[in-house]
Structures are given as structure tokens and as C-alpha cells.
């Protein structure tokens, strides 16, 4: 994306020219936004959601440098600078070096921009942006671009973070949302900050939250970015609610891709109503022949067995039972712990049998 009137005067940046750092803005602990300009005065042309690869000095690395990829968090509608926002993990090398050493005036080699994760060519009118942690960066770029262009926004913007203080760009997003209709912000946190009450959503993002945040999610084009386990949970929640996954787009902040051929295959298990399954209730010595779209709870009732249940939506945990053999596809809403899942327990109300399954009922 480019602005012809500007690019005709200044030219467009090419990655043979190094970038000069112009600012380093702390966002939260171990996280900062780094803004760069082209020393020649060239302008930056890219599509919102794309990424840059930086060549970062790293003592001890082969060749004395490492290459790290970062999504651009700024918007192409502001072409005089380009910004990436990065968080250093415990084992970070490149990002750690930038946080400790990169200062305004220093220059760094960059490659790009590139990547396919963008809504630049989308014809959708309504969007659902779902992100976790620094996966918020491409959503920030896309939202800012639409806001700058004066478009009629219809965005539900969901971001998940550990604590409210770790929601990146929160104040900036709230400022935009306060000045235009159609940008709905929904933040989900794992826990509140000490001594600071939190009245928003808390816990793991799930189907119930999705229905409350975006009741019309079926009509929205979805863009998702975050760690793979998070994105898998989002995909399962959407697929389980009948969403058209052709309208779903994702980018892992750990592995952005440059070409369609490099897109990873999503091998999610999706229950099929044409695929047969069988559940054996071992304690009762009864079997039920069902399809993959039937739940274990429904199968038990069909053969006259009673599994205590409450919500039937994976929240209350009343229908927790032990699975002793086989596989199920379970999309719950917080009613079972990871320890129980590791121990072989399932929630009968939201577990679908894949092939032959045995449970202790």
C-alpha cells in the first residue's frame, strides 16, 4: 500500500538501505516499540499486518548477528516511520539486545516488508480481531490504518493478556474507540493486578466469552494472532459454533509466513456427522454406536445411562468422567483443569468421540 503523492517526492524505502532508530518507547516490562526512519527520507510502503526481519548484533552468534522477524505495529497510513513492538522472552537473544542496547541514532539492517496476514484486500465490512500478548501488533496496524482512512469501522477487537497492566496499546486503542463508533474493545486477563480491581473478562478465552463479546461473530471476518495453543483454542471455539472457517485468517507471532506455499496446514480435529464412532461404558457393560458429532453425554442418555450434568456447555464441570481408552474432541469453557485432562478426565457434555472410546460409567 502506498500514497502516490508522497512516494513521488521522496521515493520508497528499499531494504538495501539501513534503518535509523528514532525512538524507543517502553510498553510494559521487557516490551518496547522501536520506531525507525529511512536516512534518505524515503517513505515506507507495506500492507497492515506485514512484518520486517531485522539483522540484530548478537555477540557469540555465527556471523555476529541473528535474524528475527517482527510484525509491524505502525500503519502504512503514516509512511514516514515504521515501528515494530517486541517482547523479550526468558531465552531471547535478539530482542534482549534491542531492549538493552538499541537507542535513537543507531542503524540496523532490515529485510522486507513481507507476509500475507493482512486485511488490505478484504471486502468484509465487519471484522473480529482476536489476539494474545504481542499478537496484538498486526491488529493494531490494521485498526490504525482503517481509523486513519476514516472508514466506517465495525470491529470487535479482543486481546488476551496475563494482567491488565500487560495489555499492549490499551490507552491508544481506548483513545481511538472514544473518538469513533464501531470499535468495540474487549480485554481478557488471566488475573487482576494487585490492589487494582478489574471488572472486565477474566479467565481463558472460550466460546461463552465469544458469544458475549461478538454475538454476530458468524457475520464477521476473523483475524487471529498469538501462540499456537491459543490460536488452536480459538479455531476450535469457532468451528464448534458453526463458523465458516474460510473466513478465518491467522498468523503466529512466532512464525509469520511470506508465501501461500509456506502456510502451515491446520490439522485440527473437527467432528464429522458422517463419521461413525462407538462409546463403550465399561462399568455398565453397554455400548452406543453414534457419530462424531454426538456428545458422550447424549450417547449415554440414548442407552439409558445417567451422567449427572448441569450447564451442558463445559462450564460447571458436573459431568466430569474418566476416559480409559480412545480419543475425544473436547472444547470446554473452563469446567475442567489441565491436570484433570492430563489424568484422562473429560466433560461428557462437550466431548465428541473420535473412533472407539471407553469411559468409566
C-alpha positions in Angstrom: 0.0 0.0 0.0 1.4 3.4 -0.9 0.5 7.1 -1.1 1.4 8.1 -4.7 1.7 11.8 -4.0 4.2 11.2 -1.2 6.2 8.5 -2.8 6.7 10.6 -6.0 8.5 13.2 -3.9 10.5 11.1 -1.5 10.8 7.6 -3.1 10.1 4.4 -1.3 12.4 2.7 1.1 14.1 -0.5 -0.1 15.7 -2.9 2.2 19.3 -2.3 0.9 19.1 0.9 3.0 19.7 0.5 6.7 17.0 1.8 9.2 17.8 4.5 11.7 16.2 4.2 15.1 14.3 7.4 16.1 12.6 6.3 19.3 12.3 3.5 21.8 9.0 3.6 23.8 8.6 1.2 26.7 5.2 -0.5 26.6 5.4 -2.8 29.6 8.2 -4.8 31.3 10.5 -6.4 28.7 8.5 -4.9 25.9 9.1 -1.8 23.8 8.1 -0.2 20.5 11.1 0.7 18.2 10.5 3.3 15.5 12.7 3.8 12.6 13.1 6.2 9.6 15.0 5.9 6.4 18.1 8.1 6.5 17.4 9.0 2.9 14.0 10.3 3.7 12.3 7.6 1.7 8.8 6.5 2.7 7.6 3.1 3.8 5.1 1.1 1.7 3.6 -2.0 3.2 0.3 -3.6 4.0 -1.1 -3.5 7.5 -0.2 -6.8 9.3 3.0 -7.5 7.4 6.4 -8.0 9.1 10.1 -7.0 9.0 13.1 -9.2 9.6 15.9 -7.4 11.5 19.5 -8.3 11.5 20.5 -7.8 15.1 24.0 -7.8 16.5 24.5 -10.7 18.9 27.9 -11.5 20.3 28.7 -15.1 20.0 26.3 -15.9 17.2 27.5 -17.2 13.9 28.5 -14.1 11.9 28.0 -11.9 14.9 24.2 -11.4 14.2 20.8 -13.1 14.5 17.8 -12.5 12.3 14.5 -12.0 14.0 11.1 -11.4 12.5 8.7 -8.8 14.0 5.2 -7.7 12.9 5.0 -4.0 12.0 2.8 -2.4 14.6 2.5 1.0 12.9 0.2 1.8 10.0 1.1 2.4 6.3 -1.1 5.5 6.5 1.8 7.1 8.5 4.6 6.3 6.0 7.5 8.5 7.3 8.4 6.0 10.1 8.0 2.3 10.6 7.5 0.7 14.1 7.9 -2.8 15.5 6.8 -3.8 19.0 8.8 -6.6 20.6 8.8 -8.5 23.9 11.9 -10.3 25.2 11.2 -13.8 26.5 13.5 -15.5 29.0 15.6 -17.1 26.2 15.5 -14.0 23.9 18.8 -13.0 22.2 17.8 -10.5 19.5 15.0 -8.8 21.4 17.0 -8.7 24.6 19.9 -7.0 22.7 17.5 -4.4 21.3 16.0 -3.6 24.7 19.4 -3.3 26.3 21.3 -1.5 23.6 19.3 -0.1 20.7 19.0 3.7 21.0 17.9 6.6 18.8 20.5 7.4 16.1 21.7 3.8 15.8 21.3 2.0 12.5 20.2 -1.6 11.8 19.8 -3.8 8.8 16.2 -4.9 7.9 14.7 -7.2 5.2 11.1 -6.8 4.0 8.4 -5.9 4.4 6.7 -9.3 3.7 3.9 -11.5 4.8 0.3 -12.5 3.8 -1.5 -11.7 7.1 -3.4 -8.6 6.1 -6.9 -7.3 5.5 -5.7 -4.9 2.8 -7.6 -6.8 0.1 -10.5 -7.9 2.2 -14.0 -6.9 1.1 -15.5 -7.6 4.5 -17.5 -4.9 6.3 -17.3 -6.4 9.8 -14.2 -7.7 11.5 -13.3 -9.8 14.6 -9.7 -9.3 15.7 -8.6 -11.9 18.3 -5.1 -11.8 19.7 -3.0 -12.7 22.7 0.1 -10.9 24.1 2.2 -9.3 21.3 -0.1 -10.9 18.8 -1.9 -7.6 19.1 0.6 -5.9 16.8 -0.8 -6.7 13.4 -4.3 -6.0 14.7 -3.0 -2.6 15.9 -1.6 -1.9 12.4 -4.9 -2.9 10.6 -7.1 -1.0 13.0 -5.0 2.2 12.9 -4.9 2.1 9.1 -8.7 1.8 8.8 -9.1 4.6 11.5 -6.7 6.9 9.7 -8.6 6.3 6.4 -11.8 7.4 8.0 -13.5 4.1 7.2 -16.9 3.2 8.7 -15.5 0.8 11.4 -17.2 -2.3 12.6 -14.5 -4.1 14.6 -14.7 -6.2 17.7 -11.2 -6.1 19.0 -10.4 -8.8 21.5 -7.0 -9.1 23.2 -5.9 -11.5 25.9 -3.2 -10.8 28.4 -1.9 -12.0 31.7 -2.8 -8.9 33.6 -4.5 -5.6 32.7 -1.1 -3.8 33.0 0.2 -6.1 30.3 -2.4 -5.1 27.6 -0.2 -3.5 25.0 -1.6 -0.4 23.3 -4.5 -0.3 25.7 -4.6 3.5 26.1 -4.1 4.2 22.4 -6.9 1.8 21.5 -9.2 3.4 24.1 -8.4 6.8 22.6 -9.4 5.7 19.1 -12.6 3.9 20.4 -13.6 7.1 22.3 -13.5 9.2 19.1 -15.3 7.0 16.6 -18.2 4.5 16.8 -17.7 0.9 15.6 -14.5 0.0 17.5 -15.5 -2.3 20.4 -12.7 -3.2 22.7 -12.9 -6.5 24.7 -9.9 -7.3 27.0 -9.5 -10.7 28.7 -7.0 -11.2 31.6 -5.7 -14.2 33.5 -5.6 -12.3 36.8 -6.0 -8.7 38.0 -3.2 -6.5 39.0 -2.6 -6.4 42.8 -4.7 -3.7 44.5 -6.4 -2.7 41.2 -9.9 -4.0 40.7 -10.7 -5.5 37.3 -14.3 -5.6 36.2 -13.7 -7.0 32.7 -13.4 -10.5 31.4 -11.2 -12.9 33.3 -10.0 -16.4 32.6 -9.3 -18.3 29.4 -10.9 -17.1 26.2 -13.7 -19.5 25.3 -17.0 -19.9 23.4 -19.1 -18.3 26.1 -16.9 -15.2 26.0 -17.0 -15.1 22.2 -20.8 -15.2 22.2 -21.0 -12.3 24.7 -18.4 -10.2 23.1 -19.5 -10.6 19.5 -23.0 -12.1 19.2 -22.8 -11.7 15.4 -19.4 -13.5 15.1 -20.9 -15.6 12.2 -21.1 -12.4 10.1 -17.5 -11.3 10.8 -14.2 -12.0 9.1 -11.8 -13.2 11.8 -8.1 -12.4 12.1 -6.2 -14.2 14.9 -2.6 -13.9 16.1 -0.9 -15.4 19.2 0.8 -18.5 20.4 -0.3 -21.7 18.6 -2.1 -23.2 21.6 -4.2 -20.0 21.8 -5.0 -19.9 18.1 -5.9 -23.6 18.2 -8.4 -22.9 21.0 -9.8 -20.0 19.0 -10.2 -22.2 15.9 -11.9 -25.0 17.9 -14.3 -22.5 19.5 -15.3 -21.1 16.2 -15.6 -24.4 14.4 -17.6 -25.8 17.3 -20.1 -22.9 16.9 -20.5 -23.5 13.1 -18.3 -20.6 11.9 -17.3 -20.7 8.2 -13.5 -21.3 8.6 -12.9 -20.0 5.1 -13.3 -16.5 6.7 -10.7 -17.2 9.3 -7.1 -15.9 9.0 -4.2 -16.4 11.4 -0.6 -15.6 11.9 1.6 -16.9 14.7 3.8 -14.2 16.1 6.5 -16.9 16.3 6.4 -17.9 12.7 5.0 -15.4 10.1 5.0 -16.7 6.5 5.9 -14.9 3.3 4.1 -17.1 0.7 0.9 -19.1 0.4 3.1 -22.2 -0.1 4.6 -21.7 3.3 1.3 -21.5 5.1 1.1 -24.4 7.7 -1.6 -27.0 7.3 -4.1 -26.7 10.1 -4.7 -30.3 11.2 -7.4 -29.6 13.7 -9.8 -32.4 14.5 -13.3 -31.4 13.5 -16.1 -33.9 14.4 -17.9 -35.1 11.2 -21.6 -36.2 11.3 -20.8 -38.7 8.5 -18.1 -40.5 10.6 -19.2 -43.4 12.8 -18.0 -43.7 16.4 -18.6 -46.0 19.3 -18.6 -45.4 23.0 -18.3 -48.3 25.5 -19.5 -47.5 29.0 -17.3 -50.1 30.8 -18.9 -50.1 34.3 -22.3 -50.7 32.8 -21.1 -53.0 30.0 -23.1 -51.1 27.5 -22.1 -49.7 24.1 -23.5 -46.9 21.9 -23.0 -46.5 18.2 -23.0 -42.8 17.4 -21.4 -40.3 15.1 -18.6 -38.0 15.9 -20.9 -35.0 16.3 -22.7 -36.7 19.2 -21.5 -35.9 22.7 -20.6 -38.5 25.2 -23.5 -37.2 27.4 -26.0 -37.6 24.6 -24.8 -41.1 23.8 -25.1 -42.1 27.5 -28.7 -40.9 27.6 -29.5 -42.7 24.4 -28.7 -46.1 26.1 -30.5 -45.3 29.3 -27.5 -44.2 31.4 -27.4 -41.2 33.6 -24.4 -38.9 33.8 -25.0 -36.0 36.2 -24.9 -32.7 34.3 -25.6 -29.1 34.8 -24.8 -26.4 32.2 -24.2 -28.8 29.2 -21.7 -26.2 27.9 -18.5 -27.2 29.5 -18.6 -24.7 32.4 -19.8 -26.3 35.6 -17.8 -29.5 35.5 -20.7 -31.6 36.8 -20.4 -34.2 34.0 -16.7 -34.9 34.5 -15.9 -38.6 33.9 -12.8 -40.8 33.4 -11.9 -41.8 29.8 -9.9 -45.0 29.8 -9.3 -45.6 26.0 -9.7 -43.8 22.7 -9.8 -40.1 21.8 -12.4 -37.4 22.1 -12.6 -33.9 20.8 -13.4 -31.6 23.7 -14.0 -27.9 23.6 -14.8 -26.8 27.1 -15.4 -23.4 28.7 -13.3 -23.7 31.8 -15.1 -26.5 33.6 -12.1 -28.8 33.8 -8.5 -28.3 34.8 -5.4 -29.1 32.7 -4.4 -31.6 35.5 -7.6 -33.5 35.2 -7.3 -33.6 31.4 -3.8 -35.0 31.8 -5.2 -37.6 34.1 -7.7 -38.8 31.5 -10.8 -37.0 32.6 -13.3 -35.4 30.1 -16.5 -33.4 30.3 -19.2 -35.6 28.8 -21.3 -32.6 27.7 -18.7 -31.2 25.3 -16.7 -34.3 24.3 -17.2 -35.9 20.9 -15.9 -39.4 20.3 -13.3 -40.0 17.6 -13.5 -43.7 16.6 -13.8 -46.1 19.6 -13.8 -44.7 23.1 -14.2 -46.2 26.6 -15.4 -44.3 29.7 -15.9 -45.4 33.3 -19.7 -45.3 33.5 
